[in-house]
């Protein structure tokens, strides 16, 4: 578990930005009194197609060198001295490579001064930046709310050893929730060691369905418990939960598999189809930038809407409701209030009028909706405060809609739960493809289709389709 995918992705993006920035800085600083000819030459390097390809080669070489010197390996367990040496090796060879490529292409401004400025600035910035990013992420991960919640299947000497090493290593950023096992004897043994037996094998699907778990580790003997292991993997896959298996339990070559390390034990990770690694980092970066921009641009709409709500209905402007987020972690979702105060308390009395199939609750002519609330809902203006949820990282611009606790508790099929394996969104396939469809299974099917088909292009397509869907006024 030494590798952290978000850290690796963040470092790669950081190194790309630093390389381009230091290259630009060195090119500008070597110009005597900012000589226009030299700066023009640098600008021509960026816009010329041939030189653009050459600059792309610089970037590619830089990435390969950083990878070759292990700057992205064991990214949490850094030795400062060793890391500094590795950075100096990579930047020194990289600077020489840039000069070697510049000579045949007659790029005159890449000279000895350029090399010194570029090498010094990128060496210092890379080393300090790697340490700062690592420490910030570790500080973030060590917060209780950000710890990965881990469940161990199998109570035995090996699994207890894994649990002890997991808890003893803060760099793993894990919180052990408990063990799953059928043998009653183990319950007492675990209790004496300070652990808890939280479920039996037959109860695993139900337990995972109602508990926020990020990863399940299987510590069962392969030969005697093969069927049990297969069933656990199927349950986790169906509910969109990552599952790990001790690598030494297999007689297989798993060199190219996704593995993590806990002490001397190597864990083989089987992850569901979801958005992770560099894709997740890119999606999150776009969420931050676009939500911040939209909040600023739409701020007049926020103010006018708040005034209209205050003038037409007694009560607060905003409505907060606990919803199920990524990996079943609850959060407070924000909306402009469109119902009378105390509307949630009236829902039980309206259950017989529910027009939605499955666990969802929906009434087209809901008597609790205020006069201004009907307009806000029709054009989805009530959803705008969720941009704040997006900026805070609780939601995404695009993803499955977050469900209230009441709806999630009504899930009758385990495959429905895989929709919470990604961050919930303001808009999604269901909103743009069949906004008024009443079938809950169809709703979930589209959510899972989004997860399986995910790409940045799909996100942009959904965002573009959301605009006419809003203007059409098909919200309820």
N, C-alpha and C positions, 0 to 999 in steps of 0.2 A: 504493500500500500504506500510505497515511497513516492510514486508518481501521482501528481495531481493534474488531471486533464485541463482544468481551467487555468492553472498556473502555467503549464507548458504553452497553451494557446496564447495566453496573455504575453508571455515572454517573447514568443515568435513575432507577434504583432509589434511589441515594443521595440525589438531589435530592428525590424524593418523601418520603423519611423526614425529611430536613432541613426541608422545608416544613411538614410536619405537626408536627414537634417544636418549631420556632420559633413556629408559630402558637399551640401549647399554652403554651409558655413565656411569650409575651407576654400571653396572656389571663390567666394566673395571676398574673404579676408586677404587673399594673396594679390588682389588687384591693387596696385599702387594708387592711393587716393581714390579707390573705387573707379578705376579706369573703365570707361564705357565700352571700349573694344573688348576687354577681357570679360566683362559681365555679359555683353552681347554674345560672345562666343559660348559662354556657359548656357545662356538661354537657347541658343541654337542647338546645343547638345541635347536639350530636353525635347525640342519640338521636331527635330529631324528624325524620320522614321528609322534610318539605319542606326543612328546614335541612340535612339530610344531602345532599340533591341540590344545594343551594347550595354546600356545602363541596366536593362533587365538581366543581362548576364552577370553584371556586378552584384546585383541583389541575390541572384541564384547562388553564386559562388559564396557569398557571405553566409547565406542560410546553411549551405552544405558544410562550410568550415565550422560554424557554431555547433552543428549537429555532430560532426566528426570529432570535435574535441569534448563532447559530452556535456555541453552547457545546458542541455535540456533533459539530461538523465539525472535520476535521483534528485529531482528538483527541490525537494523539501529538506534533504539532509546535506546541506552544503558545509564544506570546510572553507572558511574565508580565504586562507592562504592558497589552498589548492585551486579554488575558484578564480582567484586573481591571476595565478599562473596560466590557467587554461584560457582566460580571456585575453591575456597578453599574447599567447601563442596564436590564437585565432585571429586577432586584429593585426598582428604583425604579418602573418602570411597573407591575410586578406588585403592589406595595404599594398604589399608587393605584387599581388595578383592584379590589382587595379592598375598599377603602374605598368606592369608587363602587357596588359591589354591596351593601355592608352598609347604606348609607343607606336605600334604599327598603324594605328588609326590617327596618329598625329594630333592628339589632343594636347595642345601646348601648355595649358594652364596647370596640368598635372605634373608638377616638378617637385624638387626637394622640399620646398616650403609647404606645398600642398600636402605631401606625405606626412610631414611633422605635425601640422595642425590637425589633419584628419585622424592620424593614428593616436595622438594624445587625447583629443576630444572624445573619440569613440571608445577608447579603452577605459577612460575614467567614467564616462556616462554609462557604458554597458555594465561595468562591474557594480557601480553604485545603484543603478536602476534595477538590476537583478535582485540585489539584496533588499531594496526598499519594497519592490513588488512582492517578493517572497514573504517579508515580515508583515505587510499589510494583509495578505491573503491568510496567513497563519492566524493573525489577530482576529480576522473575520470568522475563520472556521472554528476557532476555539470558543466562540460565544455559544452558549447552550442552545440557542435557537438554530444555529448553523451546523451543529454536530450531525454527522451521518448516523442515523438510528439503525443499529445492526441487531439482527435476530440470528441465533445459532441453532441449527437443527442437529440434534444428537448430543447427548450428555455422556461424555467419556473423558478419559485422561487427556487425549489429544485436544478435544474441544475446550476443556478447561484451561489447558496450556495456552491455546490461542486467545482465549478470553483475557487471561492475565496479561499477556504481552500486549494485547490491544489496549487495555486500560492503562498500562504502564508507559505507553508511548504517546505523548500528547501530539506528536506530528501527524498521527493517523487521523486525528479529528473525528473520533468515533465515540458513540455512546452505546454501550451494550444494553439492550432492552431485556433480554432474558434468553432462556433455552426452550426448545421444543423436544419432548421425549415422552414415551409411553410408560417407561418403567418408574413405578412409584418410589423405588429405593433411591433413585437418582435425585428425587425432589429433596430428600433430607440431606443428602450429600452436598447438593448445590447450596442449600440454605446455610449449611455450616460454613461454606466458603464465601458466603455473602451474595450468592446469585439466586435467581428465581426461575422456577419452571412455570412458564406462562401459558403453555398449551400442550395438548397431545397431538399426535399426527393427524387424527381424524378431525381435529378442530382447527387445523392450520389455515385452511381457506377462509373460514369465518373470522379467525383472529386477524389475518392480514387484511381482510375486508373492512374491519372497523378500527384498525390501528395504523398509525403513521410509521411505516417501516421503509427505509431507503435501500437496505441490502439484507439478503439472507445468505448466511454461510452454512454450507452443508459439511458436517464432520461425521459422516457415517461410513462404515466399511463397504467398499464397492461390491465385493463378491456376495456377501450375505444380505445386503440391503439395496440391491440394484433397483428393484421395483419401487421401493420407497423413494429413492433418490430421483428416479424418473418422474414420479408423481409430484414431488416437491418442485422440481424444475418446471413442470407443466403448469402447476398452480401459480408460481411466480411469473412465468411468462404470460399467462392469461391475464394476470392483474397488473402487468407492467412494472414488476419489481425486479431489480438486479439480483442475481443469485451467484454466489461463489462456491467453488468446490476445491478442496485441498488438492493441489497438483500431484502430490505424491500418492494419491489414491488411484491414479490412472497409470496404466501401462501404455501410454500414448506419447507421441512426440508433439508437445504443445508449444513449441518454440515460438510460433507465430501467433499465439493466442493472447488475449488480454489477461495479464496476470498482475497480482499485487503481492506484496511481501508483508508478513507479520512475523517478526523475529526470524527464525529459521524456516518457517512454514511458507510455502508458496501457494497462493490461492488462484485458482482458475476461475475467471469471471465470465459468466454467461449473461449478457445484457439484452434486454428487450429492444426491439426496434424503436429508437427514440432519438431526440435531438441532443447531441452531446459534443464534447470536445470543441474543436475550432468552430464548428457550425453553431453550437450553443453560444460561444463567445461572440461570434459575428452577429447573431440574432439579437443578443442582449445589448450589444453596442448600438445597433440600429434602434432598438426600443428606447434606449436612454436619449439618443439624439433627437429622434422624431417626437417622442412624448414631450420633451422639454420645449421643442420648437412649437408644437401644437398648443401647449399650455399658454405660451406667450402670445401666439397669434389669436387664439380663441378667448383670451382673457376678457374682452368686452362682452362676449356671449355669456361667460361665467357670471359677470356682474349683472347683466340684464336679467338673466334667468333667476338669479338669487333674489333680485328685487321683486320680480313677478310672483315668485313663490311666497315671499313675505307678505306681499300686498293682498294675495288672494286666499291664503289659508293659514290659520294659526299653527305654530309649531316651528321646528328647526328647518333650515334650508336643505341640509344634507340628510341622507338616510344611510346608516351603516348597518351592514348585515354580515354575520359570520358565514363565510363560504369555504368550500374545500379547495385547497390550492395544490401546488406541486407535491407529489408523493403523499397526498392526504393531509398535508399540514394546513390547518385552518388559518384564515386571515380575515381582516375586516374590509369588505369591499365597499367602496364609496359610490353613491348615486345622488342625484338631485331628488329630493322627496317628491313623489307623485301621488302619494296616498295620504289619507287622513292619519293623524297621530294615533298610535295604538293599532294599526292595521294588522300587524302580525298576530296580535291576540285574537283577532276576529277570524283568522283563517280556519281554525278548527270547525267553526260553525258553517263554513262555506265549502267544506270538503265534498259534499254531495253535488255541488254545482261544477266540480272540476271537469274541464273538457279535454284535458291532456291525457294521453295513454301513458301507462307506466308510472314511475314515481314522481314525475314532474307535476307541478300545479299551475294551471292556467285557466283564466276565465276572460273571454273577450270583452264582456261588459261588466267588469269587476266593480261592484258598488262602492268599493273603498277608494277608488281613484278620484282625485280632485278634478275640477274643471280645467285648470292649467296643466294638471298632470296628464290628461288625455293628449294634449298637444305635444308636451315634452316626450311622451312615449311614442307617439305617432312618427316623429322625426328623430327618435333616439337621442334627443338632447339630454335626457336624464342620465345617459351613460358617460357623459363627458368627464365627470370627476374621476372616472377610472383611469384616466391618463396619469393621475397622481399615483395610483396603484402600480401602473406600468413603470413609472419613473423610479418608484421605490423597490421594484424587483419582484413584486407579488403577482403581477400579471404581465402578459405580453400584448402587443397590439393585435397579433393574430394567434389563435389557439382555441381549444375547446372552451365553451363558456363555463365559468365556475358555478357549481351547484350549491344551493343552500344545504345545511346539514340534514334537514328533513328529507330532501330529495335523494341525497346520497344514501341515507339510511334505508331507503326504499328499494335499492338495487336488488333485483332477484337473480341476476346472472353475474358470475364472476368476471366474464369478459368485458362487462360494462366498465369495470374499474381501471382498465388499462388507459382510459382517457385521462387519468390523473398522473400519468407518467411524464407528462410535459407541463410546462407552465400554462395556466389558463389564459384565455385571451379576450379582448373586447369584441373582436369579430372572428368569424371562421367560416368553414364551408357550409355549415348548416344555415347560417345567417344569410348567405348570398345565393345559395342554390335552392333551398326550400324553406324560406323564412317562416311560412305559415303552416308547415307540415306538422301534424299532430302526433305522428308516430315517434315514440321515444327511441325504439330500436333503430329507426332510420336516422334519428339525430345522432345516436352513439356511433352508428356505422360510418357516418360522414366524419365524425371526429377521429375515428381510428384510421379512416382513409387518409385524412390529413396527416396524421402521425407517420403513416407508412410511406406517403408520397412526398414528405416535406422537402422543400427547397426554398431558397430565397426568392426564386422566380414565382413559386406558388404563393408565398406571402404577399408579394407585390400584386399579383393577380387578384388575390382576395381583397386587398386594401382598395384596389381600383374598382372592383365590383361592389364594394361596400358603399361607395359614394352614391351611385344611382339607386341602390336599395334604400338608402336613407332619404334621398330626395323624393323617392316614390311614395314615402310615407306609409310603409307596410308594417311598421312597428305596432305593438299593441300595449 
